[in-house]
């Protein structure tokens, strides 16, 4: 299993529960926890694309999803999107 991948996460704004359109990096906390617990390093990049979640490793896009599909809060262990990203990072690195 590869270790210490530099994982670049591009995330776009989405409409939150209050109806406000904004970038909300706290929604990525579970993903960060999961990647760091597996010895990867995560970097945030704001995107202008609505509801975008794009994961890039070594200049290659390895995963794409919608920001709103991520579980809010938690450690990422039970979130199927976070698990899919971890698998893509480990296999695509």
PyMOL Python script that loads the backbone (N, CA, C, O; Angstrom):
from pymol import cmd

cmd.read_pdbstr("""\
ATOM      1  N   UNK A   1       0.851  -1.181   0.000  1.00  0.00           N
ATOM      2  CA  UNK A   1       0.000   0.000   0.000  1.00  0.00           C
ATOM      3  C   UNK A   1       0.892   1.238   0.000  1.00  0.00           C
ATOM      4  O   UNK A   1       1.825   1.325   0.799  1.00  0.00           O
ATOM      5  N   UNK A   2       0.621   2.185  -0.876  1.00  0.00           N
ATOM      6  CA  UNK A   2       1.438   3.403  -0.914  1.00  0.00           C
ATOM      7  C   UNK A   2       1.246   4.234   0.349  1.00  0.00           C
ATOM      8  O   UNK A   2       0.171   4.256   0.948  1.00  0.00           O
ATOM      9  N   UNK A   3       2.297   4.901   0.728  1.00  0.00           N
ATOM     10  CA  UNK A   3       2.211   5.759   1.902  1.00  0.00           C
ATOM     11  C   UNK A   3       2.557   7.190   1.530  1.00  0.00           C
ATOM     12  O   UNK A   3       3.293   7.451   0.579  1.00  0.00           O
ATOM     13  N   UNK A   4       2.013   8.093   2.296  1.00  0.00           N
ATOM     14  CA  UNK A   4       2.322   9.510   2.177  1.00  0.00           C
ATOM     15  C   UNK A   4       2.044  10.108   0.808  1.00  0.00           C
ATOM     16  O   UNK A   4       2.852  10.870   0.278  1.00  0.00           O
ATOM     17  N   UNK A   5       0.907   9.764   0.244  1.00  0.00           N
ATOM     18  CA  UNK A   5       0.487  10.403  -1.003  1.00  0.00           C
ATOM     19  C   UNK A   5       0.062  11.834  -0.700  1.00  0.00           C
ATOM     20  O   UNK A   5      -0.510  12.102   0.357  1.00  0.00           O
ATOM     21  N   UNK A   6       0.334  12.737  -1.605  1.00  0.00           N
ATOM     22  CA  UNK A   6      -0.146  14.110  -1.497  1.00  0.00           C
ATOM     23  C   UNK A   6      -1.473  14.157  -2.264  1.00  0.00           C
ATOM     24  O   UNK A   6      -1.504  14.083  -3.493  1.00  0.00           O
ATOM     25  N   UNK A   7      -2.555  14.280  -1.511  1.00  0.00           N
ATOM     26  CA  UNK A   7      -3.902  14.210  -2.071  1.00  0.00           C
ATOM     27  C   UNK A   7      -4.468  15.626  -2.149  1.00  0.00           C
ATOM     28  O   UNK A   7      -4.606  16.304  -1.131  1.00  0.00           O
ATOM     29  N   UNK A   8      -4.796  16.068  -3.370  1.00  0.00           N
ATOM     30  CA  UNK A   8      -5.348  17.402  -3.583  1.00  0.00           C
ATOM     31  C   UNK A   8      -6.847  17.270  -3.805  1.00  0.00           C
ATOM     32  O   UNK A   8      -7.300  16.609  -4.740  1.00  0.00           O
ATOM     33  N   UNK A   9      -7.603  17.913  -2.927  1.00  0.00           N
ATOM     34  CA  UNK A   9      -9.056  17.838  -2.990  1.00  0.00           C
ATOM     35  C   UNK A   9      -9.598  19.192  -3.441  1.00  0.00           C
ATOM     36  O   UNK A   9      -9.442  20.202  -2.753  1.00  0.00           O
ATOM     37  N   UNK A  10     -10.231  19.191  -4.599  1.00  0.00           N
ATOM     38  CA  UNK A  10     -10.852  20.397  -5.152  1.00  0.00           C
ATOM     39  C   UNK A  10     -12.337  20.328  -4.800  1.00  0.00           C
ATOM     40  O   UNK A  10     -13.025  19.368  -5.146  1.00  0.00           O
ATOM     41  N   UNK A  11     -12.814  21.350  -4.114  1.00  0.00           N
ATOM     42  CA  UNK A  11     -14.203  21.322  -3.668  1.00  0.00           C
ATOM     43  C   UNK A  11     -14.917  22.621  -4.017  1.00  0.00           C
ATOM     44  O   UNK A  11     -14.375  23.716  -3.873  1.00  0.00           O
ATOM     45  N   UNK A  12     -16.134  22.460  -4.474  1.00  0.00           N
ATOM     46  CA  UNK A  12     -16.914  23.616  -4.881  1.00  0.00           C
ATOM     47  C   UNK A  12     -17.948  24.001  -3.835  1.00  0.00           C
ATOM     48  O   UNK A  12     -18.175  23.266  -2.874  1.00  0.00           O
ATOM     49  N   UNK A  13     -18.567  25.146  -4.024  1.00  0.00           N
ATOM     50  CA  UNK A  13     -19.601  25.584  -3.088  1.00  0.00           C
ATOM     51  C   UNK A  13     -20.871  24.745  -3.260  1.00  0.00           C
ATOM     52  O   UNK A  13     -21.125  24.191  -4.330  1.00  0.00           O
ATOM     53  N   UNK A  14     -21.637  24.667  -2.218  1.00  0.00           N
ATOM     54  CA  UNK A  14     -22.931  23.999  -2.278  1.00  0.00           C
ATOM     55  C   UNK A  14     -23.893  24.722  -1.356  1.00  0.00           C
ATOM     56  O   UNK A  14     -23.476  25.508  -0.506  1.00  0.00           O
ATOM     57  N   UNK A  15     -25.160  24.460  -1.522  1.00  0.00           N
ATOM     58  CA  UNK A  15     -26.177  25.097  -0.696  1.00  0.00           C
ATOM     59  C   UNK A  15     -26.287  24.340   0.611  1.00  0.00           C
ATOM     60  O   UNK A  15     -26.604  23.150   0.619  1.00  0.00           O
ATOM     61  N   UNK A  16     -26.027  25.024   1.721  1.00  0.00           N
ATOM     62  CA  UNK A  16     -26.067  24.363   3.024  1.00  0.00           C
ATOM     63  C   UNK A  16     -27.496  24.304   3.562  1.00  0.00           C
ATOM     64  O   UNK A  16     -28.435  24.715   2.881  1.00  0.00           O
ATOM     65  N   UNK A  17     -27.658  23.796   4.772  1.00  0.00           N
ATOM     66  CA  UNK A  17     -28.992  23.616   5.353  1.00  0.00           C
ATOM     67  C   UNK A  17     -29.718  24.928   5.606  1.00  0.00           C
ATOM     68  O   UNK A  17     -30.932  24.929   5.806  1.00  0.00           O
ATOM     69  N   UNK A  18     -28.994  26.052   5.600  1.00  0.00           N
ATOM     70  CA  UNK A  18     -29.613  27.366   5.783  1.00  0.00           C
ATOM     71  C   UNK A  18     -29.937  28.032   4.457  1.00  0.00           C
ATOM     72  O   UNK A  18     -30.419  29.164   4.425  1.00  0.00           O
ATOM     73  N   UNK A  19     -29.669  27.323   3.353  1.00  0.00           N
ATOM     74  CA  UNK A  19     -29.957  27.866   2.034  1.00  0.00           C
ATOM     75  C   UNK A  19     -28.888  28.789   1.493  1.00  0.00           C
ATOM     76  O   UNK A  19     -29.107  29.479   0.498  1.00  0.00           O
ATOM     77  N   UNK A  20     -27.714  28.810   2.149  1.00  0.00           N
ATOM     78  CA  UNK A  20     -26.628  29.665   1.700  1.00  0.00           C
ATOM     79  C   UNK A  20     -25.671  28.882   0.808  1.00  0.00           C
ATOM     80  O   UNK A  20     -25.281  27.760   1.133  1.00  0.00           O
ATOM     81  N   UNK A  21     -25.302  29.478  -0.307  1.00  0.00           N
ATOM     82  CA  UNK A  21     -24.334  28.878  -1.212  1.00  0.00           C
ATOM     83  C   UNK A  21     -22.946  29.308  -0.765  1.00  0.00           C
ATOM     84  O   UNK A  21     -22.619  30.495  -0.782  1.00  0.00           O
ATOM     85  N   UNK A  22     -22.126  28.329  -0.361  1.00  0.00           N
ATOM     86  CA  UNK A  22     -20.779  28.668   0.095  1.00  0.00           C
ATOM     87  C   UNK A  22     -19.875  27.439   0.102  1.00  0.00           C
ATOM     88  O   UNK A  22     -20.339  26.299   0.060  1.00  0.00           O
ATOM     89  N   UNK A  23     -18.576  27.706   0.156  1.00  0.00           N
ATOM     90  CA  UNK A  23     -17.591  26.647   0.330  1.00  0.00           C
ATOM     91  C   UNK A  23     -17.622  26.251   1.803  1.00  0.00           C
ATOM     92  O   UNK A  23     -17.610  27.114   2.681  1.00  0.00           O
ATOM     93  N   UNK A  24     -17.661  24.978   2.069  1.00  0.00           N
ATOM     94  CA  UNK A  24     -17.719  24.512   3.454  1.00  0.00           C
ATOM     95  C   UNK A  24     -16.704  23.388   3.660  1.00  0.00           C
ATOM     96  O   UNK A  24     -17.050  22.212   3.552  1.00  0.00           O
ATOM     97  N   UNK A  25     -15.446  23.748   3.958  1.00  0.00           N
ATOM     98  CA  UNK A  25     -14.421  22.719   4.098  1.00  0.00           C
ATOM     99  C   UNK A  25     -14.638  21.790   5.292  1.00  0.00           C
ATOM    100  O   UNK A  25     -14.068  20.700   5.325  1.00  0.00           O
ATOM    101  N   UNK A  26     -15.442  22.191   6.267  1.00  0.00           N
ATOM    102  CA  UNK A  26     -15.669  21.315   7.418  1.00  0.00           C
ATOM    103  C   UNK A  26     -16.368  20.022   7.007  1.00  0.00           C
ATOM    104  O   UNK A  26     -16.309  19.031   7.734  1.00  0.00           O
ATOM    105  N   UNK A  27     -17.021  20.022   5.864  1.00  0.00           N
ATOM    106  CA  UNK A  27     -17.659  18.806   5.372  1.00  0.00           C
ATOM    107  C   UNK A  27     -16.601  17.761   4.966  1.00  0.00           C
ATOM    108  O   UNK A  27     -16.913  16.581   4.809  1.00  0.00           O
ATOM    109  N   UNK A  28     -15.361  18.210   4.803  1.00  0.00           N
ATOM    110  CA  UNK A  28     -14.266  17.329   4.415  1.00  0.00           C
ATOM    111  C   UNK A  28     -13.486  16.768   5.611  1.00  0.00           C
ATOM    112  O   UNK A  28     -12.492  16.066   5.426  1.00  0.00           O
ATOM    113  N   UNK A  29     -13.933  17.074   6.832  1.00  0.00           N
ATOM    114  CA  UNK A  29     -13.210  16.643   8.032  1.00  0.00           C
ATOM    115  C   UNK A  29     -13.058  15.126   8.121  1.00  0.00           C
ATOM    116  O   UNK A  29     -11.982  14.635   8.462  1.00  0.00           O
ATOM    117  N   UNK A  30     -14.114  14.382   7.819  1.00  0.00           N
ATOM    118  CA  UNK A  30     -14.044  12.924   7.871  1.00  0.00           C
ATOM    119  C   UNK A  30     -13.064  12.372   6.862  1.00  0.00           C
ATOM    120  O   UNK A  30     -12.331  11.425   7.148  1.00  0.00           O
ATOM    121  N   UNK A  31     -13.052  12.969   5.675  1.00  0.00           N
ATOM    122  CA  UNK A  31     -12.113  12.541   4.636  1.00  0.00           C
ATOM    123  C   UNK A  31     -10.684  12.804   5.081  1.00  0.00           C
ATOM    124  O   UNK A  31      -9.809  11.951   4.932  1.00  0.00           O
ATOM    125  N   UNK A  32     -10.455  13.990   5.628  1.00  0.00           N
ATOM    126  CA  UNK A  32      -9.109  14.329   6.114  1.00  0.00           C
ATOM    127  C   UNK A  32      -8.665  13.329   7.189  1.00  0.00           C
ATOM    128  O   UNK A  32      -7.541  12.829   7.146  1.00  0.00           O
ATOM    129  N   UNK A  33      -9.538  13.041   8.139  1.00  0.00           N
ATOM    130  CA  UNK A  33      -9.200  12.108   9.217  1.00  0.00           C
ATOM    131  C   UNK A  33      -8.855  10.731   8.655  1.00  0.00           C
ATOM    132  O   UNK A  33      -7.884  10.110   9.086  1.00  0.00           O
ATOM    133  N   UNK A  34      -9.634  10.261   7.709  1.00  0.00           N
ATOM    134  CA  UNK A  34      -9.408   8.943   7.125  1.00  0.00           C
ATOM    135  C   UNK A  34      -8.091   8.896   6.345  1.00  0.00           C
ATOM    136  O   UNK A  34      -7.315   7.950   6.483  1.00  0.00           O
ATOM    137  N   UNK A  35      -7.844   9.921   5.528  1.00  0.00           N
ATOM    138  CA  UNK A  35      -6.610   9.943   4.745  1.00  0.00           C
ATOM    139  C   UNK A  35      -5.384  10.060   5.644  1.00  0.00           C
ATOM    140  O   UNK A  35      -4.384   9.376   5.424  1.00  0.00           O
ATOM    141  N   UNK A  36      -5.456  10.918   6.650  1.00  0.00           N
ATOM    142  CA  UNK A  36      -4.311  11.091   7.542  1.00  0.00           C
ATOM    143  C   UNK A  36      -4.063   9.838   8.383  1.00  0.00           C
ATOM    144  O   UNK A  36      -2.913   9.523   8.688  1.00  0.00           O
ATOM    145  N   UNK A  37      -5.114   9.127   8.759  1.00  0.00           N
ATOM    146  CA  UNK A  37      -4.929   7.892   9.522  1.00  0.00           C
ATOM    147  C   UNK A  37      -4.295   6.799   8.667  1.00  0.00           C
ATOM    148  O   UNK A  37      -3.815   5.794   9.191  1.00  0.00           O
ATOM    149  N   UNK A  38      -4.294   6.999   7.356  1.00  0.00           N
ATOM    150  CA  UNK A  38      -3.653   6.076   6.428  1.00  0.00           C
ATOM    151  C   UNK A  38      -2.368   6.670   5.837  1.00  0.00           C
ATOM    152  O   UNK A  38      -1.914   6.261   4.769  1.00  0.00           O
ATOM    153  N   UNK A  39      -1.794   7.640   6.551  1.00  0.00           N
ATOM    154  CA  UNK A  39      -0.489   8.248   6.223  1.00  0.00           C
ATOM    155  C   UNK A  39      -0.473   9.089   4.946  1.00  0.00           C
ATOM    156  O   UNK A  39       0.584   9.275   4.345  1.00  0.00           O
ATOM    157  N   UNK A  40      -1.622   9.595   4.531  1.00  0.00           N
ATOM    158  CA  UNK A  40      -1.664  10.477   3.367  1.00  0.00           C
ATOM    159  C   UNK A  40      -1.787  11.927   3.837  1.00  0.00           C
ATOM    160  O   UNK A  40      -2.236  12.195   4.952  1.00  0.00           O
ATOM    161  N   UNK A  41      -1.387  12.844   2.980  1.00  0.00           N
ATOM    162  CA  UNK A  41      -1.454  14.271   3.273  1.00  0.00           C
ATOM    163  C   UNK A  41      -2.502  14.900   2.358  1.00  0.00           C
ATOM    164  O   UNK A  41      -2.507  14.641   1.154  1.00  0.00           O
ATOM    165  N   UNK A  42      -3.386  15.721   2.915  1.00  0.00           N
ATOM    166  CA  UNK A  42      -4.484  16.281   2.133  1.00  0.00           C
ATOM    167  C   UNK A  42      -4.346  17.795   2.022  1.00  0.00           C
ATOM    168  O   UNK A  42      -4.016  18.477   2.992  1.00  0.00           O
ATOM    169  N   UNK A  43      -4.604  18.307   0.820  1.00  0.00           N
ATOM    170  CA  UNK A  43      -4.548  19.740   0.556  1.00  0.00           C
ATOM    171  C   UNK A  43      -5.885  20.175  -0.032  1.00  0.00           C
ATOM    172  O   UNK A  43      -6.420  19.519  -0.926  1.00  0.00           O
ATOM    173  N   UNK A  44      -6.422  21.286   0.474  1.00  0.00           N
ATOM    174  CA  UNK A  44      -7.703  21.824  -0.001  1.00  0.00           C
ATOM    175  C   UNK A  44      -7.480  22.829  -1.117  1.00  0.00           C
ATOM    176  O   UNK A  44      -6.528  23.608  -1.085  1.00  0.00           O
ATOM    177  N   UNK A  45      -8.374  22.803  -2.113  1.00  0.00           N
ATOM    178  CA  UNK A  45      -8.374  23.799  -3.182  1.00  0.00           C
ATOM    179  C   UNK A  45      -9.828  24.156  -3.479  1.00  0.00           C
ATOM    180  O   UNK A  45     -10.621  23.293  -3.855  1.00  0.00           O
ATOM    181  N   UNK A  46     -10.170  25.422  -3.310  1.00  0.00           N
ATOM    182  CA  UNK A  46     -11.530  25.856  -3.636  1.00  0.00           C
ATOM    183  C   UNK A  46     -11.727  25.840  -5.150  1.00  0.00           C
ATOM    184  O   UNK A  46     -10.832  26.201  -5.914  1.00  0.00           O
ATOM    185  N   UNK A  47     -12.901  25.420  -5.556  1.00  0.00           N
ATOM    186  CA  UNK A  47     -13.276  25.387  -6.966  1.00  0.00           C
ATOM    187  C   UNK A  47     -14.524  26.246  -7.141  1.00  0.00           C
ATOM    188  O   UNK A  47     -15.276  26.459  -6.189  1.00  0.00           O
ATOM    189  N   UNK A  48     -14.735  26.726  -8.326  1.00  0.00           N
ATOM    190  CA  UNK A  48     -15.954  27.505  -8.582  1.00  0.00           C
ATOM    191  C   UNK A  48     -17.091  26.613  -9.077  1.00  0.00           C
ATOM    192  O   UNK A  48     -18.215  27.081  -9.257  1.00  0.00           O
ATOM    193  N   UNK A  49     -16.803  25.336  -9.295  1.00  0.00           N
ATOM    194  CA  UNK A  49     -17.820  24.407  -9.797  1.00  0.00           C
ATOM    195  C   UNK A  49     -18.764  23.988  -8.680  1.00  0.00           C
ATOM    196  O   UNK A  49     -18.331  23.478  -7.646  1.00  0.00           O
ATOM    197  N   UNK A  50     -20.032  24.203  -8.891  1.00  0.00           N
ATOM    198  CA  UNK A  50     -21.059  23.936  -7.889  1.00  0.00           C
ATOM    199  C   UNK A  50     -21.057  22.475  -7.455  1.00  0.00           C
ATOM    200  O   UNK A  50     -21.130  21.570  -8.286  1.00  0.00           O
ATOM    201  N   UNK A  51     -20.971  22.253  -6.144  1.00  0.00           N
ATOM    202  CA  UNK A  51     -21.097  20.933  -5.522  1.00  0.00           C
ATOM    203  C   UNK A  51     -20.016  19.947  -5.963  1.00  0.00           C
ATOM    204  O   UNK A  51     -20.214  18.736  -5.868  1.00  0.00           O
ATOM    205  N   UNK A  52     -18.883  20.446  -6.442  1.00  0.00           N
ATOM    206  CA  UNK A  52     -17.819  19.581  -6.955  1.00  0.00           C
ATOM    207  C   UNK A  52     -16.956  19.018  -5.834  1.00  0.00           C
ATOM    208  O   UNK A  52     -16.637  19.712  -4.869  1.00  0.00           O
ATOM    209  N   UNK A  53     -16.586  17.763  -5.978  1.00  0.00           N
ATOM    210  CA  UNK A  53     -15.573  17.132  -5.149  1.00  0.00           C
ATOM    211  C   UNK A  53     -14.696  16.318  -6.094  1.00  0.00           C
ATOM    212  O   UNK A  53     -15.126  15.298  -6.634  1.00  0.00           O
ATOM    213  N   UNK A  54     -13.488  16.770  -6.282  1.00  0.00           N
ATOM    214  CA  UNK A  54     -12.569  16.140  -7.235  1.00  0.00           C
ATOM    215  C   UNK A  54     -11.260  15.854  -6.501  1.00  0.00           C
ATOM    216  O   UNK A  54     -10.687  16.748  -5.879  1.00  0.00           O
ATOM    217  N   UNK A  55     -10.792  14.617  -6.574  1.00  0.00           N
ATOM    218  CA  UNK A  55      -9.583  14.197  -5.869  1.00  0.00           C
ATOM    219  C   UNK A  55      -8.480  13.913  -6.889  1.00  0.00           C
ATOM    220  O   UNK A  55      -8.666  13.142  -7.831  1.00  0.00           O
ATOM    221  N   UNK A  56      -7.325  14.558  -6.679  1.00  0.00           N
ATOM    222  CA  UNK A  56      -6.198  14.448  -7.601  1.00  0.00           C
ATOM    223  C   UNK A  56      -4.958  13.976  -6.836  1.00  0.00           C
ATOM    224  O   UNK A  56      -4.616  14.509  -5.780  1.00  0.00           O
ATOM    225  N   UNK A  57      -4.300  12.963  -7.398  1.00  0.00           N
ATOM    226  CA  UNK A  57      -3.045  12.456  -6.847  1.00  0.00           C
ATOM    227  C   UNK A  57      -2.035  12.387  -7.991  1.00  0.00           C
ATOM    228  O   UNK A  57      -2.318  11.826  -9.049  1.00  0.00           O
ATOM    229  N   UNK A  58      -0.866  12.959  -7.766  1.00  0.00           N
ATOM    230  CA  UNK A  58       0.186  12.979  -8.799  1.00  0.00           C
ATOM    231  C   UNK A  58      -0.310  13.533 -10.127  1.00  0.00           C
ATOM    232  O   UNK A  58       0.056  13.028 -11.188  1.00  0.00           O
ATOM    233  N   UNK A  59      -1.138  14.565 -10.075  1.00  0.00           N
ATOM    234  CA  UNK A  59      -1.635  15.210 -11.288  1.00  0.00           C
ATOM    235  C   UNK A  59      -2.740  14.457 -12.006  1.00  0.00           C
ATOM    236  O   UNK A  59      -3.203  14.901 -13.057  1.00  0.00           O
ATOM    237  N   UNK A  60      -3.170  13.333 -11.463  1.00  0.00           N
ATOM    238  CA  UNK A  60      -4.219  12.516 -12.076  1.00  0.00           C
ATOM    239  C   UNK A  60      -5.473  12.550 -11.218  1.00  0.00           C
ATOM    240  O   UNK A  60      -5.409  12.357 -10.003  1.00  0.00           O
ATOM    241  N   UNK A  61      -6.603  12.793 -11.848  1.00  0.00           N
ATOM    242  CA  UNK A  61      -7.878  12.735 -11.125  1.00  0.00           C
ATOM    243  C   UNK A  61      -8.196  11.270 -10.850  1.00  0.00           C
ATOM    244  O   UNK A  61      -8.268  10.457 -11.772  1.00  0.00           O
ATOM    245  N   UNK A  62      -8.387  10.941  -9.573  1.00  0.00           N
ATOM    246  CA  UNK A  62      -8.647   9.547  -9.214  1.00  0.00           C
ATOM    247  C   UNK A  62     -10.071   9.322  -8.715  1.00  0.00           C
ATOM    248  O   UNK A  62     -10.516   8.179  -8.604  1.00  0.00           O
ATOM    249  N   UNK A  63     -10.793  10.411  -8.412  1.00  0.00           N
ATOM    250  CA  UNK A  63     -12.155  10.259  -7.889  1.00  0.00           C
ATOM    251  C   UNK A  63     -12.917  11.553  -8.094  1.00  0.00           C
ATOM    252  O   UNK A  63     -12.347  12.643  -8.048  1.00  0.00           O
ATOM    253  N   UNK A  64     -14.222  11.415  -8.324  1.00  0.00           N
ATOM    254  CA  UNK A  64     -15.100  12.576  -8.464  1.00  0.00           C
ATOM    255  C   UNK A  64     -16.451  12.236  -7.850  1.00  0.00           C
ATOM    256  O   UNK A  64     -16.971  11.137  -8.039  1.00  0.00           O
ATOM    257  N   UNK A  65     -17.009  13.182  -7.120  1.00  0.00           N
ATOM    258  CA  UNK A  65     -18.323  12.994  -6.487  1.00  0.00           C
ATOM    259  C   UNK A  65     -18.928  14.363  -6.212  1.00  0.00           C
ATOM    260  O   UNK A  65     -18.364  15.391  -6.587  1.00  0.00           O
ATOM    261  N   UNK A  66     -20.070  14.363  -5.558  1.00  0.00           N
ATOM    262  CA  UNK A  66     -20.716  15.611  -5.149  1.00  0.00           C
ATOM    263  C   UNK A  66     -20.400  15.873  -3.675  1.00  0.00           C
ATOM    264  O   UNK A  66     -20.441  14.961  -2.850  1.00  0.00           O
ATOM    265  N   UNK A  67     -20.088  17.112  -3.361  1.00  0.00           N
ATOM    266  CA  UNK A  67     -19.789  17.494  -1.976  1.00  0.00           C
ATOM    267  C   UNK A  67     -20.910  17.082  -1.023  1.00  0.00           C
ATOM    268  O   UNK A  67     -20.651  16.590   0.076  1.00  0.00           O
ATOM    269  N   UNK A  68     -22.143  17.285  -1.448  1.00  0.00           N
ATOM    270  CA  UNK A  68     -23.278  17.020  -0.556  1.00  0.00           C
ATOM    271  C   UNK A  68     -23.466  15.536  -0.263  1.00  0.00           C
ATOM    272  O   UNK A  68     -24.231  15.179   0.634  1.00  0.00           O
ATOM    273  N   UNK A  69     -22.782  14.666  -1.004  1.00  0.00           N
ATOM    274  CA  UNK A  69     -22.891  13.222  -0.759  1.00  0.00           C
ATOM    275  C   UNK A  69     -22.026  12.771   0.416  1.00  0.00           C
ATOM    276  O   UNK A  69     -22.234  11.687   0.962  1.00  0.00           O
ATOM    277  N   UNK A  70     -21.054  13.601   0.806  1.00  0.00           N
ATOM    278  CA  UNK A  70     -20.211  13.261   1.948  1.00  0.00           C
ATOM    279  C   UNK A  70     -21.016  13.343   3.236  1.00  0.00           C
ATOM    280  O   UNK A  70     -21.843  14.239   3.407  1.00  0.00           O
ATOM    281  N   UNK A  71     -20.768  12.396   4.143  1.00  0.00           N
ATOM    282  CA  UNK A  71     -21.383  12.487   5.463  1.00  0.00           C
ATOM    283  C   UNK A  71     -20.809  13.712   6.159  1.00  0.00           C
ATOM    284  O   UNK A  71     -19.616  13.993   6.052  1.00  0.00           O
ATOM    285  N   UNK A  72     -21.661  14.435   6.868  1.00  0.00           N
ATOM    286  CA  UNK A  72     -21.195  15.609   7.600  1.00  0.00           C
ATOM    287  C   UNK A  72     -20.716  15.159   8.974  1.00  0.00           C
ATOM    288  O   UNK A  72     -21.436  14.477   9.704  1.00  0.00           O
ATOM    289  N   UNK A  73     -19.496  15.548   9.315  1.00  0.00           N
ATOM    290  CA  UNK A  73     -18.908  15.184  10.598  1.00  0.00           C
ATOM    291  C   UNK A  73     -18.434  13.736  10.561  1.00  0.00           C
ATOM    292  O   UNK A  73     -18.526  13.086   9.520  1.00  0.00           O
ATOM    293  N   UNK A  74     -17.941  13.233  11.651  1.00  0.00           N
ATOM    294  CA  UNK A  74     -17.474  11.858  11.709  1.00  0.00           C
ATOM    295  C   UNK A  74     -16.015  11.724  11.308  1.00  0.00           C
ATOM    296  O   UNK A  74     -15.322  12.706  11.040  1.00  0.00           O
ATOM    297  N   UNK A  75     -15.575  10.469  11.279  1.00  0.00           N
ATOM    298  CA  UNK A  75     -14.169  10.192  10.992  1.00  0.00           C
ATOM    299  C   UNK A  75     -13.940   9.595   9.612  1.00  0.00           C
ATOM    300  O   UNK A  75     -12.811   9.242   9.271  1.00  0.00           O
ATOM    301  N   UNK A  76     -14.999   9.479   8.812  1.00  0.00           N
ATOM    302  CA  UNK A  76     -14.881   8.965   7.459  1.00  0.00           C
ATOM    303  C   UNK A  76     -14.905   7.450   7.357  1.00  0.00           C
ATOM    304  O   UNK A  76     -15.011   6.910   6.256  1.00  0.00           O
ATOM    305  N   UNK A  77     -14.809   6.758   8.473  1.00  0.00           N
ATOM    306  CA  UNK A  77     -14.753   5.294   8.466  1.00  0.00           C
ATOM    307  C   UNK A  77     -16.028   4.660   7.907  1.00  0.00           C
ATOM    308  O   UNK A  77     -15.959   3.630   7.236  1.00  0.00           O
ATOM    309  N   UNK A  78     -17.182   5.255   8.173  1.00  0.00           N
ATOM    310  CA  UNK A  78     -18.454   4.678   7.734  1.00  0.00           C
ATOM    311  C   UNK A  78     -19.020   5.353   6.487  1.00  0.00           C
ATOM    312  O   UNK A  78     -20.064   4.943   5.979  1.00  0.00           O
ATOM    313  N   UNK A  79     -18.349   6.370   5.999  1.00  0.00           N
ATOM    314  CA  UNK A  79     -18.817   7.111   4.828  1.00  0.00           C
ATOM    315  C   UNK A  79     -18.366   6.390   3.555  1.00  0.00           C
ATOM    316  O   UNK A  79     -17.165   6.276   3.309  1.00  0.00           O
ATOM    317  N   UNK A  80     -19.312   5.900   2.742  1.00  0.00           N
ATOM    318  CA  UNK A  80     -18.918   5.171   1.531  1.00  0.00           C
ATOM    319  C   UNK A  80     -18.137   6.024   0.524  1.00  0.00           C
ATOM    320  O   UNK A  80     -17.301   5.498  -0.210  1.00  0.00           O
ATOM    321  N   UNK A  81     -18.400   7.312   0.486  1.00  0.00           N
ATOM    322  CA  UNK A  81     -17.649   8.193  -0.420  1.00  0.00           C
ATOM    323  C   UNK A  81     -16.193   8.298   0.053  1.00  0.00           C
ATOM    324  O   UNK A  81     -15.269   8.191  -0.752  1.00  0.00           O
ATOM    325  N   UNK A  82     -15.996   8.506   1.346  1.00  0.00           N
ATOM    326  CA  UNK A  82     -14.630   8.578   1.886  1.00  0.00           C
ATOM    327  C   UNK A  82     -13.887   7.270   1.661  1.00  0.00           C
ATOM    328  O   UNK A  82     -12.704   7.279   1.323  1.00  0.00           O
ATOM    329  N   UNK A  83     -14.566   6.155   1.844  1.00  0.00           N
ATOM    330  CA  UNK A  83     -13.937   4.851   1.616  1.00  0.00           C
ATOM    331  C   UNK A  83     -13.555   4.679   0.145  1.00  0.00           C
ATOM    332  O   UNK A  83     -12.496   4.138  -0.172  1.00  0.00           O
ATOM    333  N   UNK A  84     -14.430   5.145  -0.747  1.00  0.00           N
ATOM    334  CA  UNK A  84     -14.132   5.085  -2.175  1.00  0.00           C
ATOM    335  C   UNK A  84     -12.935   5.939  -2.543  1.00  0.00           C
ATOM    336  O   UNK A  84     -12.118   5.548  -3.377  1.00  0.00           O
ATOM    337  N   UNK A  85     -12.831   7.105  -1.921  1.00  0.00           N
ATOM    338  CA  UNK A  85     -11.694   7.989  -2.175  1.00  0.00           C
ATOM    339  C   UNK A  85     -10.406   7.343  -1.672  1.00  0.00           C
ATOM    340  O   UNK A  85      -9.392   7.350  -2.368  1.00  0.00           O
ATOM    341  N   UNK A  86     -10.447   6.789  -0.469  1.00  0.00           N
ATOM    342  CA  UNK A  86      -9.258   6.132   0.076  1.00  0.00           C
ATOM    343  C   UNK A  86      -8.810   4.984  -0.840  1.00  0.00           C
ATOM    344  O   UNK A  86      -7.619   4.833  -1.111  1.00  0.00           O
ATOM    345  N   UNK A  87      -9.748   4.197  -1.303  1.00  0.00           N
ATOM    346  CA  UNK A  87      -9.408   3.094  -2.206  1.00  0.00           C
ATOM    347  C   UNK A  87      -8.793   3.625  -3.509  1.00  0.00           C
ATOM    348  O   UNK A  87      -7.803   3.085  -4.003  1.00  0.00           O
ATOM    349  N   UNK A  88      -9.391   4.685  -4.056  1.00  0.00           N
ATOM    350  CA  UNK A  88      -8.865   5.278  -5.303  1.00  0.00           C
ATOM    351  C   UNK A  88      -7.470   5.841  -5.107  1.00  0.00           C
ATOM    352  O   UNK A  88      -6.619   5.706  -5.986  1.00  0.00           O
ATOM    353  N   UNK A  89      -7.222   6.472  -3.959  1.00  0.00           N
ATOM    354  CA  UNK A  89      -5.896   7.030  -3.665  1.00  0.00           C
ATOM    355  C   UNK A  89      -4.888   5.892  -3.550  1.00  0.00           C
ATOM    356  O   UNK A  89      -3.802   5.962  -4.124  1.00  0.00           O
ATOM    357  N   UNK A  90      -5.241   4.857  -2.818  1.00  0.00           N
ATOM    358  CA  UNK A  90      -4.306   3.734  -2.610  1.00  0.00           C
ATOM    359  C   UNK A  90      -4.017   2.994  -3.903  1.00  0.00           C
ATOM    360  O   UNK A  90      -2.887   2.559  -4.125  1.00  0.00           O
ATOM    361  N   UNK A  91      -5.022   2.843  -4.760  1.00  0.00           N
ATOM    362  CA  UNK A  91      -4.827   2.104  -6.003  1.00  0.00           C
ATOM    363  C   UNK A  91      -4.274   2.979  -7.125  1.00  0.00           C
ATOM    364  O   UNK A  91      -3.583   2.493  -8.021  1.00  0.00           O
ATOM    365  N   UNK A  92      -4.584   4.267  -7.066  1.00  0.00           N
ATOM    366  CA  UNK A  92      -4.179   5.152  -8.153  1.00  0.00           C
ATOM    367  C   UNK A  92      -2.841   5.817  -7.943  1.00  0.00           C
ATOM    368  O   UNK A  92      -2.310   6.444  -8.860  1.00  0.00           O
ATOM    369  N   UNK A  93      -2.295   5.695  -6.772  1.00  0.00           N
ATOM    370  CA  UNK A  93      -1.053   6.388  -6.404  1.00  0.00           C
ATOM    371  C   UNK A  93       0.140   5.764  -7.066  1.00  0.00           C
ATOM    372  O   UNK A  93       1.266   6.221  -6.867  1.00  0.00           O
TER     373      UNK A  93
END
""", "prot")
cmd.dss("prot")
cmd.show_as("cartoon", "prot")
cmd.util.cbc("prot")
cmd.orient("prot")
